[in-house]
Amino acid sequence: MTAVEPLVEAPGVPAELRQDRIADEVESSGFARVTDLADRFGVSVVTVRSDLGSLEAVGRVRRVRGGAVPVGALRHEPPLELAAREHEKQKAAIAAYAASLVQPGQVVILDVGSTTTAIALELVARRDLHDVTIVTNGLNVALALEPASDRISVLVTGGMVRQLQHSLVNPFGSLILEQISAHMAFIGCNGVDAARGVTNLNFAEAEVKRAMILAAREVVVVADGSKIGEVEAARVCSMSEVDLVVTDMSAPDEAISLIEQAGTTVHHA
């Protein structure tokens, strides 16, 4: 039996018609990958992401990491321990570089997340650090830093515990942050996009991330390559509020170029 070739649209389809067909495909398949849509319609992945952004804005699809799902589909966060196993080598490289930016005597905000937990472990390993204060909303981050308590002081933000993420959020999750002027903040996220900025899956965490950004003089977003060019539901900040994005070599070149054109420095760990 001869295999049936997948349908490939002719290039040059008008944007409005292409977006309409993309929406139909997302609805019929339940999930459509950005790369598959780019191949099918003969356009770049950046164009597909722009199409999905337009469709999301009018409520026809919901963007998720790697593609899009129908509006009614639910998007769940994996437990932190499970997320830590994804892109493990990339996160370790990002963490090593991020930790190298910290200097003795600094006050540093360390967000919750698998990559920021890896940063905490790197900070513990740096025997040259002393008189450093880490402010965190991650219970596991605070525990990871405990072995270096003679060199690193840890201040936990307080607030309500989020199940499976070990994070502290409002109510009362950002009160301490309002009293702090940190040298640097390392912010985790689920999406980094030149146009849509930094986004997250959870609205409660996004609110605390915004408070962290306001409390820091320098903002460093840490995101493995799978998150670059992606957009999630909860907006954290615009790219103009980010000083540096630390990612890895798997990040899409086109998306990175757009972020740099927006004026944000990008480092590949």
ABEGO torsion letter per residue (X at the ends): XBBBBBBBBBBGBBAAAAAAAAAAAAAAAGBBBAAAAAAAAGBBAAAAAAAAAAAAAAGABBBBBGEBBBAABBBBBBBAAAAAABGAAAAAAAAAAAAAABBBGBBBBBBBEAAAAAAAAAAAABAABBGBBBBBABAAAAAAAAAAAAABBBBBAEEBBBBGAGBBBOBGAAAAAAABBBABBBBBBABBBAAAEBBBABAAAAAAAAAAAAABABBBBBBBAAABGBBBABBABBAAABABBBBBAABBAAAAAAAAAAGBBBBBX
